[in-house]
């Protein structure tokens, strides 16, 4: 497995630099609280815990976690009884942190450096389950290549569990205290939404590489890409909350954040897909 990522588009290279610069912030105060995973061998991340009903019994199953960041969700999958867990990410700094965490916790998880578009070839192994959640596909310009690699990482009959921000949410922005339509629903691959922000989505720290390039992928795009790659769609759900404070006026309840009361029952915030490789 190569230590280099081939053919990384300049847009994605900027995203990679941004994610590398998030790592020390996410490891610091107010971040992902990795010390909890070291101190408590039963600790499961809030993200995985939310998705746990869709994951089913992982005992004896091999699992690959695509876009794994610093490994807290990957470690959580190992703790749910998977026989093998592999995390994949394009940030070398994130994977260094993930490997250290796995060493510190003695959990059975390993980590592979790759962007999504080369993941199947780089890992060169097929799994019983592929998991990805949340805040993942917005960083990708080509959803067809993503879906192809999802299928390539799964055995026939293997399951894909996915949760992310609902595509309709990408249209909205909070301006002057009001959540209103602001961004396009349909985007071209060569025209990302470009942002320049020096703070993490956790609302903490200062990020040195501030530029990001992001894409919305519509419901039709995502489902059709998976179907074209040989995946059968089993179930689609829509959710009222998400794992981070998407808007300043979002309301935190437990581990989830919800739209203000005037919008809460009018718009989905996240969605999830379960699919099976044919």
LUMLOMAR-256383 format. One line per 4 residues: number of its first residue (from 1); their letters; for each residue x, y, z of C-alpha. Coordinates in nm, 3 decimals. Each point is the difference from the previous one (the first is absolute). Layout:
<rs>
NUM> A> X:Y:Z; ... $
</rs>
This chain:
<rs>
1> XXXX> 0.000:0.000:0.000; 0.143:0.335:-0.107; 0.064:0.288:0.239; -0.093:0.240:-0.279 $
5> XXXX> -0.343:0.086:-0.141; 0.015:0.013:-0.381; -0.173:0.256:-0.221; -0.150:0.210:0.279 $
9> XXXX> -0.192:0.285:-0.166; 0.100:0.350:0.122; -0.347:0.047:0.154; 0.043:-0.321:0.198 $
13> XXXX> 0.360:0.088:0.089; -0.130:0.318:0.162; -0.253:-0.209:0.191; 0.275:-0.238:0.108 $
17> XXXX> 0.208:0.289:0.136; -0.306:0.129:0.184; -0.067:-0.338:0.162; 0.364:-0.039:0.097 $
21> XXXX> -0.019:0.335:0.178; -0.317:-0.107:0.186; 0.174:-0.293:0.169; 0.178:0.186:0.284 $
25> XXXX> -0.319:0.198:0.063; -0.213:-0.314:0.018; 0.252:-0.165:0.233; 0.003:0.302:0.232 $
29> XXXX> -0.238:0.140:0.262; -0.364:-0.011:-0.106; 0.082:-0.235:-0.291; -0.073:-0.368:-0.047 $
33> XXXX> 0.089:-0.085:0.361; 0.223:-0.291:-0.095; 0.102:-0.039:0.362; -0.346:-0.144:0.071 $
37> XXXX> 0.074:-0.290:-0.237; 0.329:-0.066:0.180; -0.149:0.018:0.349; -0.320:-0.195:-0.076 $
41> XXXX> 0.036:-0.317:-0.212; -0.379:-0.011:-0.047; -0.026:0.354:-0.141; -0.183:0.020:-0.336 $
45> XXXX> -0.009:0.324:-0.201; -0.330:0.190:-0.018; 0.003:-0.033:-0.380; 0.032:-0.379:0.001 $
49> XXXX> -0.242:-0.029:0.288; -0.264:0.186:-0.204; 0.056:-0.230:-0.299; 0.027:-0.316:0.208 $
53> XXXX> -0.353:-0.131:-0.080; 0.086:0.003:-0.372; 0.338:-0.169:0.051; -0.150:-0.311:0.159 $
57> XXXX> 0.213:-0.260:0.172; 0.364:0.051:-0.103; 0.129:-0.309:0.177; 0.243:-0.180:-0.229 $
61> XXXX> -0.054:0.238:-0.292; 0.270:0.189:-0.189; -0.060:0.375:-0.020; 0.154:0.283:-0.201 $
65> XXXX> -0.058:0.359:0.111; 0.036:0.247:-0.286; 0.108:0.359:0.083; 0.081:-0.097:0.357 $
69> XXXX> 0.182:0.319:0.119; 0.176:-0.056:0.337; -0.151:-0.341:0.063; -0.249:0.042:0.284 $
73> XXXX> -0.283:-0.147:-0.207; 0.230:-0.273:-0.135; 0.102:-0.099:0.353; -0.369:-0.005:0.090 $
77> XXXX> -0.072:-0.248:-0.280; 0.274:-0.228:0.132; -0.156:0.018:0.345; -0.332:-0.120:-0.140 $
81> XXXX> 0.159:-0.338:-0.073; 0.127:0.022:-0.358; 0.268:-0.257:-0.077; 0.195:0.250:-0.210 $
85> XXXX> -0.033:0.377:-0.039; 0.187:0.214:-0.253; -0.026:0.379:-0.003; 0.078:0.192:-0.320 $
89> XXXX> 0.072:0.371:-0.030; 0.201:0.241:-0.217; 0.147:0.195:0.293; 0.333:-0.144:0.112 $
93> XXXX> -0.011:0.207:0.319; -0.345:-0.136:0.084; 0.120:-0.356:-0.055; 0.303:0.057:0.222 $
97> XXXX> -0.241:0.106:0.274; -0.228:-0.296:-0.071; 0.288:-0.249:0.018; 0.118:0.148:0.329 $
101> XXXX> -0.352:-0.025:0.139; -0.029:-0.366:-0.101; 0.337:-0.068:0.166; -0.103:0.184:0.316 $
105> XXXX> -0.333:-0.184:0.022; 0.129:-0.340:-0.123; -0.296:-0.024:-0.237; 0.027:-0.211:-0.313 $
109> XXXX> -0.013:0.263:-0.274; 0.245:0.090:-0.274; 0.012:0.303:-0.226; 0.077:0.052:-0.368 $
113> XXXX> 0.089:0.327:-0.173; -0.206:0.051:-0.315; -0.242:0.242:-0.154; -0.347:-0.138:-0.072 $
117> XXXX> 0.060:-0.036:-0.374; 0.290:-0.244:0.048; -0.126:-0.170:0.315; -0.106:-0.333:-0.152 $
121> XXXX> 0.328:-0.042:-0.187; 0.215:0.118:0.291; -0.162:-0.213:0.269; -0.030:-0.292:-0.245 $
125> XXXX> -0.242:-0.192:0.219; -0.376:-0.050:0.018; -0.205:0.023:0.318; -0.332:-0.106:0.149 $
129> XXXX> -0.096:0.358:0.088; 0.098:0.348:-0.113; -0.091:0.288:0.228; 0.022:0.374:-0.065 $
133> XXXX> -0.154:0.271:0.215; -0.034:0.310:0.025; 0.120:0.304:-0.196; 0.179:-0.202:-0.267 $
137> XXXX> -0.117:0.024:-0.360; -0.011:0.382:-0.003; 0.380:-0.016:-0.037; -0.023:-0.200:-0.325 $
141> XXXX> -0.055:0.135:-0.349; -0.080:-0.333:-0.170; -0.275:-0.204:0.163; 0.017:-0.271:-0.268 $
145> XXXX> 0.364:-0.077:0.088; -0.097:-0.002:0.367; -0.276:-0.254:-0.062; 0.229:-0.216:-0.212 $
149> XXXX> 0.249:-0.021:0.286; -0.276:-0.074:0.250; -0.099:-0.301:-0.208; 0.365:-0.095:-0.057 $
153> XXXX> 0.065:-0.021:0.373; -0.290:-0.238:0.065; -0.038:-0.373:-0.041; -0.306:-0.119:-0.195 $
157> XXXX> -0.281:0.030:0.251; 0.199:0.253:0.201; -0.188:0.285:0.167; 0.048:0.375:-0.031 $
161> XXXX> -0.118:0.227:0.282; 0.009:0.373:-0.074; -0.126:0.312:0.180; 0.068:0.361:-0.090 $
165> XXXX> -0.146:0.347:-0.024; -0.319:-0.004:-0.208; 0.061:0.152:-0.345; -0.284:0.250:0.049 $
169> XXXX> 0.184:0.148:0.298; 0.279:0.113:-0.232; -0.237:0.257:-0.146; -0.042:0.189:0.327 $
173> XXXX> 0.208:0.252:0.191; -0.075:0.201:0.313; 0.009:0.368:-0.091; -0.094:0.275:0.247 $
177> XXXX> -0.145:-0.261:0.234; -0.222:-0.164:-0.263; 0.056:-0.336:-0.174; -0.066:0.065:-0.368 $
181> XXXX> 0.075:-0.158:-0.343; 0.338:0.132:-0.110; 0.209:-0.262:-0.188; -0.077:-0.202:-0.316 $
185> XXXX> -0.138:-0.351:0.034; 0.165:-0.115:-0.324; 0.374:0.052:-0.045; 0.260:-0.065:-0.269 $
189> XXXX> 0.308:-0.207:0.083; 0.226:0.289:-0.097; -0.189:0.262:0.200; 0.025:-0.082:0.371 $
193> XXXX> -0.126:0.220:0.277; 0.324:0.155:0.127; 0.028:0.103:0.363; 0.277:0.168:0.199 $
197> XXXX> -0.049:-0.063:0.373; 0.258:-0.023:0.277; -0.219:-0.184:0.252; -0.096:-0.368:0.022 $
201> XXXX> -0.362:-0.108:-0.032; 0.027:-0.076:0.373; 0.022:0.374:0.055; 0.348:-0.019:0.154 $
205> XXXX> 0.362:0.069:-0.081; 0.171:0.171:-0.290; 0.064:-0.183:-0.327; 0.304:0.103:-0.202 $
209> XXXX> -0.111:-0.132:-0.342; -0.333:0.175:-0.028; -0.113:-0.064:-0.359; -0.253:-0.277:-0.074 $
213> XXXX> -0.183:-0.112:-0.312; -0.339:-0.165:0.048; -0.270:-0.152:-0.216; -0.364:-0.085:0.055 $
217> XXXX> -0.113:-0.333:-0.146; -0.371:-0.032:-0.058; -0.215:-0.291:0.115; -0.024:-0.123:-0.358 $
221> XXXX> 0.374:0.026:-0.061; 0.092:-0.203:0.307; -0.259:-0.274:-0.042; 0.055:-0.033:-0.375 $
225> XXXX> 0.379:-0.016:0.045; -0.034:-0.283:0.251; -0.245:-0.189:-0.221; 0.228:0.040:-0.303 $
229> XXXX> 0.293:-0.139:0.201; -0.189:-0.322:0.073; -0.152:0.086:0.336; -0.358:-0.081:0.087 $
233> XXXX> -0.170:0.266:0.212; -0.159:-0.161:0.306; -0.126:0.296:0.197; 0.009:0.381:0.009 $
237> XXXX> -0.077:0.206:0.310; -0.022:0.372:0.068; 0.087:0.151:0.338; -0.098:0.319:0.182 $
241> XXXX> 0.338:0.048:0.169; 0.371:-0.013:-0.070; 0.320:-0.042:0.200; 0.129:0.356:-0.011 $
245> XXXX> -0.146:0.350:0.025; -0.075:0.061:-0.365; -0.146:0.347:0.061; 0.055:0.245:0.288 $
249> XXXX> -0.369:-0.028:0.094; -0.003:-0.381:-0.001; -0.117:-0.151:0.329; 0.213:-0.262:0.176 $
253> XXXX> -0.184:-0.294:0.154; 0.220:-0.280:0.126; 0.253:-0.087:-0.271; -0.208:0.148:-0.283 $
257> XXXX> -0.075:0.351:-0.125; -0.341:0.096:-0.140; -0.139:0.288:-0.205; -0.187:0.275:0.185 $
261> XXXX> -0.363:-0.080:0.081; -0.140:0.185:-0.303; 0.195:-0.232:-0.235; 0.049:-0.315:0.204 $
265> XXXX> -0.288:-0.196:-0.155; 0.037:0.152:-0.346; 0.347:-0.104:-0.116; 0.217:-0.313:0.036 $
269> XXXX> 0.350:0.069:0.129; 0.178:-0.333:-0.056; -0.072:-0.314:-0.197; 0.124:-0.357:0.004 $
273> XXXX> 0.027:-0.283:-0.249; 0.050:-0.371:0.044; 0.094:-0.192:-0.314; 0.128:-0.346:-0.092 $
277> XX> 0.251:-0.095:-0.270; -0.162:-0.232:-0.253 $
</rs>
